[in-house]
């Protein structure tokens, strides 16, 4: 188990991993279809997408939290 202080880092890594996986697969299939070698094409796209997604999530997450906070009722 990880220390709770790493929760945000773990969340960011997993979010980047899953989102980049799904989005790169969808976009790759949309652009090239089910061609021979699609797995290799997709894995290359996924690696690149993950490398972009991880820092973007870390930069954007605090902004999104600030935008969401006034939209959600705070527990009493």
N, C-alpha and C positions, 0 to 999 in steps of 0.2 A: 504494500500500500504506500501511497505517496502522502507527503505532508500536505495539509490543506492549503498552505501558502502557494503550492504549485497548481492549484485547481484551474486558474485562468490560463496558464500556459498549456496545460493538458487539454483543456477545452479548445483552445485556439488550434492546437496541432490536430486534434481529431476532427474539428470542423473543417479545417483546410484539407485534410486528407479525404474526407467523405465528399465534400462539395466539389473539390477538384476532380475526383474520380468520376462522379456522376456527370458533371458538366462536360468534362473532356470526352467522355464516352458518347454522350448525346450529340455534341457538336461534331465529333469525328464521324459518327454514323451519318449525320445529316449531310456533311460535306463530301464524304467519299463513298458512303454506302457499305454494304457487306462485300468488300473486295478481298482478294487474297492478301494475306499479311495484315489484316485489320488489327489484330492484337498488338503487333509490334508498333504500328502507326499510333494506336491508342495509347500504349504504354509510354511512348515518347511524348505524346501530347500531355499525358497525365503528369509526367515528371516535370515538364515545363510549367504546367498549370499549378502544381503544388508549390513550386519554387516562387511563383507569383502570389498565390493565395495566402500563404503563411504570413508574410510581412503585411499584406493588405489587411487581413483580418486583425492583426495586432494594432494596426493604425486606425482602422475604422471602428472597431468594437467600442472604444470609449465614447466616440461621437454618437453611435447608435444608442448606447445606454443613456446618454444625456437626452436624446430625442424621445426615448421611450418613457423615461421617468415621469414627465408631466402627463402622460397619457394613461397611466396606470394608477388606480387607487392604492394608496399606501395602507398597509394593515395597521389597525389601532392597537 
